[in-house]
Amino acid sequence: MLHIKCKDTDLEPISVKIGIIGGSGLDDPDILENRKETEVKTPFGSTSDVLIEGEIGGVKCVLLARHGRKHNIMPTNVNYRANIWAMRQVGCTHLIVSTACGSLREEIHPGDLVIPNDFIDRTTKRAQTFYDGGAESPRGVCHLSMFPCFSERVRSVLVASAKELDYNVHDKATIVTIEGPRFSSRSESNMFRQWGGDLINMTTCPEVVLAKEAGLLYGSVAIATDYDCWRMGCEGVNVQDVLKTFSANVLKVRQILMKAVQNIAKEDWTEDILDAKECVCKNTMSGSM
């Protein structure tokens, strides 16, 4: 039976360990020093790939390729629960990730970098919780608030890290996650705009939900690769254009993540880490944690 320890009165400083989940081009193990591959067994099955543990400037980090290093796992089939639980199991306190997105707003241009602060979940086939009643799952039912869904403090560090590197970023956005692997129809794209969506992708949900349920402090850097298909006069989305825009900006995202690792490690996160765990405990019914 799995357990998440609740907050206690022991406020000894907690060392950070930062998980990094990357999409295509952002899962390069060369960003880590002293790296080693680790296979982690979880109650929820296998992770997308091995975990690569190492350091960035002396800060302990763990890298995972969301879609596998061969990029052969489509968004629906990513084992989000195994990925997040494995990060927690190896001692991660934070999770910073990258994602490629379509833009639903004129002012978010292809190539722009965005730090999302909210989401709309349009997925239909993905497990959303660890508390599923399984024999090896945590006990109880977790009714976790998704406001805020991203760690505001981690988001602030990501924004500051981008500015430190002289990169312009949009400091908030609502991201719509669709099931995929297909792209949206034009009517769907316009509907998402009317709902208040700013970006659209296929992987933020349930990853952000599970990270919060695991007590991890989660933040994301998004690359806008296209205008989806809502914009009149533009062709629909195609993979070749997406990859071209992504490749042109992937170095920026990698540098932001590496800078963020250094900036996170400069601060004391003890209260935030304990509060994240306490949030799970307080919102779990009939569970022994």
C-alpha positions as CSV (number, residue, x, y, z in Angstrom):
1,M,0.0,0.0,0.0
2,L,1.4,3.4,-1.0
3,H,1.5,6.3,1.4
4,I,2.0,10.0,1.2
5,K,3.3,11.5,4.4
6,C,1.3,14.5,5.6
7,K,2.8,17.7,6.9
8,D,4.3,17.7,10.4
9,T,5.9,20.2,12.6
10,D,9.5,19.3,11.5
11,L,10.5,22.2,9.4
12,E,14.1,21.1,8.7
13,P,15.2,22.4,5.3
14,I,14.3,19.9,2.5
15,S,16.7,19.5,-0.3
16,V,15.2,19.9,-3.8
17,K,15.4,17.3,-6.5
18,I,14.0,18.4,-9.8
19,G,12.2,16.2,-12.3
20,I,12.3,17.3,-16.0
21,I,9.8,15.8,-18.5
22,G,10.5,16.7,-22.1
23,G,8.9,16.2,-25.4
24,S,10.7,15.8,-28.7
25,G,14.1,17.6,-28.7
26,L,13.8,18.4,-24.9
27,D,14.8,15.0,-23.6
28,D,18.5,15.3,-24.3
29,P,20.5,13.5,-21.5
30,D,23.6,15.6,-22.3
31,I,22.1,18.4,-20.1
32,L,22.9,16.2,-17.1
33,E,26.3,15.6,-15.5
34,N,27.2,12.3,-13.7
35,R,24.1,10.7,-15.3
36,K,22.9,7.2,-14.8
37,E,19.9,5.3,-16.1
38,T,17.4,4.0,-13.6
39,E,14.4,1.7,-14.2
40,V,11.6,2.3,-11.7
41,K,8.8,-0.1,-11.0
42,T,5.5,1.5,-10.2
43,P,2.1,0.1,-9.1
44,F,0.7,1.8,-12.3
45,G,3.0,0.0,-14.8
46,S,6.0,1.1,-16.8
47,T,7.3,4.6,-17.4
48,S,7.6,6.0,-20.9
49,D,11.4,5.3,-20.8
50,V,14.1,4.9,-18.2
51,L,14.7,7.7,-15.8
52,I,18.0,9.4,-16.3
53,E,19.4,10.8,-13.0
54,G,22.2,13.3,-12.8
55,E,23.0,16.9,-12.0
56,I,22.7,20.3,-13.5
57,G,25.3,22.6,-11.9
58,G,25.4,20.4,-8.8
59,V,21.5,20.2,-8.4
60,K,20.1,16.8,-8.5
61,C,17.7,16.2,-11.4
62,V,15.8,13.4,-13.1
63,L,15.1,13.5,-16.8
64,L,12.3,11.5,-18.6
65,A,11.2,11.5,-22.2
66,R,7.4,11.8,-22.1
67,H,6.9,10.0,-25.4
68,G,9.9,7.7,-25.0
69,R,13.3,8.4,-26.5
70,K,12.2,7.1,-29.9
71,H,9.0,9.2,-29.7
72,N,6.9,6.1,-30.3
73,I,4.2,6.7,-27.7
74,M,1.2,8.7,-28.8
75,P,-0.3,11.2,-26.2
76,T,-3.2,8.9,-25.2
77,N,-0.9,6.0,-24.5
78,V,1.6,7.9,-22.3
79,N,1.5,6.3,-18.9
80,Y,1.2,9.5,-17.0
81,R,0.5,7.8,-13.7
82,A,3.7,5.7,-13.9
83,N,5.7,8.7,-15.0
84,I,4.6,11.0,-12.2
85,W,4.7,8.3,-9.5
86,A,8.2,7.3,-10.6
87,M,9.4,10.9,-10.2
88,R,7.9,11.0,-6.8
89,Q,9.4,7.6,-5.9
90,V,12.9,8.7,-6.7
91,G,12.5,11.7,-4.4
92,C,11.7,14.6,-6.7
93,T,10.2,17.7,-5.1
94,H,9.6,19.7,-8.3
95,L,8.6,18.9,-11.8
96,I,9.3,21.3,-14.7
97,V,8.2,20.2,-18.2
98,S,8.1,21.3,-21.8
99,T,5.3,21.1,-24.3
100,A,4.6,22.0,-27.9
101,C,1.2,23.8,-28.4
102,G,-0.9,25.5,-30.9
103,S,-1.8,29.1,-30.4
104,L,-5.5,30.1,-30.0
105,R,-4.7,33.8,-29.8
106,E,-3.4,36.3,-32.4
107,E,-1.0,37.8,-29.9
108,I,0.7,34.4,-29.2
109,H,2.8,34.0,-32.3
110,P,4.4,30.8,-33.6
111,G,7.8,30.6,-31.9
112,D,6.6,32.4,-28.7
113,L,7.3,30.9,-25.3
114,V,4.4,30.7,-22.8
115,I,4.2,29.8,-19.0
116,P,0.7,28.4,-18.6
117,N,-1.3,29.0,-15.4
118,D,-4.6,27.1,-16.0
119,F,-6.1,24.4,-18.2
120,I,-9.2,23.0,-19.8
121,D,-9.3,19.2,-20.0
122,R,-10.9,17.7,-23.1
123,T,-9.3,14.3,-22.8
124,T,-11.6,11.3,-22.4
125,K,-9.4,8.1,-22.1
126,R,-6.8,8.8,-19.4
127,A,-6.6,7.8,-15.8
128,Q,-6.8,11.1,-13.7
129,T,-5.9,9.9,-10.2
130,F,-3.7,7.5,-8.2
131,Y,-6.6,6.9,-5.8
132,D,-8.4,4.4,-8.0
133,G,-9.2,1.7,-5.4
134,G,-6.4,-0.6,-6.6
135,A,-4.8,-3.0,-4.1
136,E,-1.4,-1.1,-4.3
137,S,-2.9,2.4,-4.7
138,P,-3.2,5.0,-2.0
139,R,-6.2,4.5,0.2
140,G,-9.3,6.7,-0.1
141,V,-10.6,9.1,-2.7
142,C,-8.8,12.3,-3.4
143,H,-11.0,15.3,-4.3
144,L,-8.2,17.7,-5.1
145,S,-8.8,21.3,-5.9
146,M,-7.3,22.3,-9.3
147,F,-7.0,26.0,-8.3
148,P,-4.2,26.7,-8.6
149,C,-3.2,23.8,-10.8
150,F,0.3,24.9,-11.6
151,S,2.7,26.0,-8.7
152,E,2.6,29.8,-8.8
153,R,6.1,30.0,-7.3
154,V,7.5,27.6,-9.9
155,R,5.8,29.6,-12.6
156,S,7.4,32.8,-11.2
157,V,10.8,31.2,-11.3
158,L,10.3,30.0,-15.0
159,V,9.2,33.6,-16.0
160,A,12.2,35.1,-14.2
161,S,14.6,32.6,-15.7
162,A,13.4,33.4,-19.2
163,K,13.8,37.1,-18.6
164,E,17.3,36.5,-17.1
165,L,18.2,35.0,-20.5
166,D,16.6,37.9,-22.3
167,Y,13.8,35.8,-23.8
168,N,10.3,37.2,-24.0
169,V,7.6,35.0,-22.5
170,H,3.9,35.3,-22.0
171,D,3.5,34.9,-18.3
172,K,0.1,33.2,-18.2
173,A,-2.3,31.3,-20.5
174,T,-5.1,28.7,-20.3
175,I,-4.1,25.6,-22.1
176,V,-6.7,23.2,-23.6
177,T,-5.6,19.6,-23.7
178,I,-7.3,17.4,-26.4
179,E,-7.1,13.7,-26.7
180,G,-5.4,13.6,-30.1
181,P,-3.5,12.4,-31.9
182,R,-5.5,14.3,-34.5
183,F,-5.6,18.1,-34.5
184,S,-8.8,20.1,-34.0
185,S,-11.5,20.9,-36.6
186,R,-11.9,24.6,-37.3
187,S,-15.2,24.6,-35.3
188,E,-13.5,22.9,-32.3
189,S,-10.7,25.4,-32.5
190,N,-13.1,28.4,-32.5
191,M,-15.1,26.8,-29.7
192,F,-11.9,26.5,-27.5
193,R,-11.2,30.2,-28.2
194,Q,-14.7,31.1,-27.0
195,W,-14.2,29.1,-23.9
196,G,-11.1,31.2,-23.0
197,G,-8.4,28.9,-24.2
198,D,-5.1,30.5,-25.3
199,L,-3.1,27.4,-26.2
200,I,-3.9,23.8,-27.3
201,N,-1.9,20.6,-26.8
202,M,-2.2,16.9,-26.1
203,T,-0.2,16.2,-22.9
204,T,-0.8,18.7,-20.1
205,C,-3.7,16.7,-18.8
206,P,-3.6,14.6,-16.7
207,E,0.1,15.2,-16.1
208,V,-0.5,18.5,-14.2
209,V,-3.3,16.9,-12.2
210,L,-1.3,13.8,-11.2
211,A,1.7,16.0,-10.3
212,K,-0.4,17.9,-7.8
213,E,-1.9,14.7,-6.5
214,A,1.6,13.4,-5.9
215,G,2.6,16.5,-4.0
216,L,5.0,17.8,-6.6
217,L,5.5,21.4,-7.5
218,Y,4.7,21.6,-11.2
219,G,5.5,24.2,-13.9
220,S,5.5,24.1,-17.6
221,V,7.2,26.0,-20.5
222,A,5.2,25.9,-23.7
223,I,6.3,26.6,-27.3
224,A,3.6,27.9,-29.6
225,T,4.4,26.1,-32.9
226,D,1.4,27.1,-35.0
227,Y,-2.0,28.9,-35.0
228,D,-4.0,25.7,-34.9
229,C,-6.7,26.1,-37.6
230,W,-9.0,28.9,-36.3
231,R,-7.1,31.7,-38.1
232,M,-8.7,32.6,-41.4
233,G,-6.3,32.7,-44.3
234,C,-4.0,30.1,-42.8
235,E,-3.6,26.5,-43.7
236,G,-4.5,23.8,-41.2
237,V,-1.8,22.5,-38.8
238,N,0.7,20.1,-40.3
239,V,3.5,18.2,-38.5
240,Q,6.3,19.5,-40.7
241,D,5.6,23.1,-39.9
242,V,5.2,22.3,-36.2
243,L,8.6,20.5,-36.1
244,K,10.3,23.3,-38.0
245,T,9.1,25.9,-35.5
246,F,9.8,23.7,-32.5
247,S,13.3,22.9,-33.7
248,A,14.0,26.7,-34.1
249,N,13.1,27.3,-30.5
250,V,14.0,24.2,-28.6
251,L,17.4,25.6,-27.4
252,K,15.6,28.5,-25.7
253,V,13.4,26.2,-23.8
254,R,16.3,23.9,-22.8
255,Q,18.2,27.0,-21.5
256,I,15.2,28.2,-19.5
257,L,14.7,24.8,-17.9
258,M,18.4,24.6,-17.0
259,K,18.4,28.2,-15.6
260,A,15.3,27.5,-13.7
261,V,16.9,24.4,-12.0
262,Q,19.7,26.7,-10.8
263,N,17.2,29.4,-9.6
264,I,15.0,26.9,-7.8
265,A,18.0,25.5,-5.9
266,K,18.9,29.0,-4.6
267,E,15.7,29.2,-2.6
268,D,14.2,27.4,0.4
269,W,11.1,25.4,-0.7
270,T,10.5,23.5,2.6
271,E,7.1,25.2,3.3
272,D,5.9,24.8,-0.3
273,I,6.9,21.1,-0.4
274,L,5.2,20.4,2.9
275,D,2.1,22.4,2.0
276,A,1.8,20.5,-1.3
277,K,1.7,17.2,0.6
278,E,-0.7,18.6,3.2
279,C,-3.1,19.7,0.4
280,V,-3.4,16.1,-0.7
281,C,-3.9,14.8,2.8
282,K,-6.7,17.4,3.6
283,N,-8.6,16.5,0.4
284,T,-8.5,12.7,0.7
285,M,-11.5,11.0,2.2
286,S,-11.4,7.8,4.1
287,G,-7.7,7.4,3.5
288,S,-4.8,6.6,5.7
289,M,-1.8,8.5,4.4
